[in-house]
Amino acid sequence: MAAANFRVVILLLIQFSYLLMSIFGVHPIATIGVLMEALPPLYEIINPISIGMVLITGALATAAVGTYGVTVYSSKY
């Protein structure tokens, strides 16, 4: 399968899909919902633990760069 040669690229695309969708105002939980429907065919090629780690770190990255993320709330105090 062609995707087997581009594992790192696929993981980076998953990571950047969070940032791209958050620019358009989509919440990370909704992004997880969309990705969880598209990712099961990749479980045979990429270790599911690696995909899970990318899903978690991608969702957490949007909290730091979001408009009303962690930085805005922590700057109040």
C-alpha angles and dihedrals in degrees: 000000000000095000091064090073093054104048096135092047091052092050090050091050089053090050094049093045088070092054093044094050092045089057087060091048100258113147117237091241090058089048090053089051092053094045094047089061093050102040107063094087088058094057090087092054104035126040108258090224089060090050090049092051091050091049092052097044091045092053092047092049091062091058091063097045099036123111094245097025133128095296095060094048095044093049090062092067 
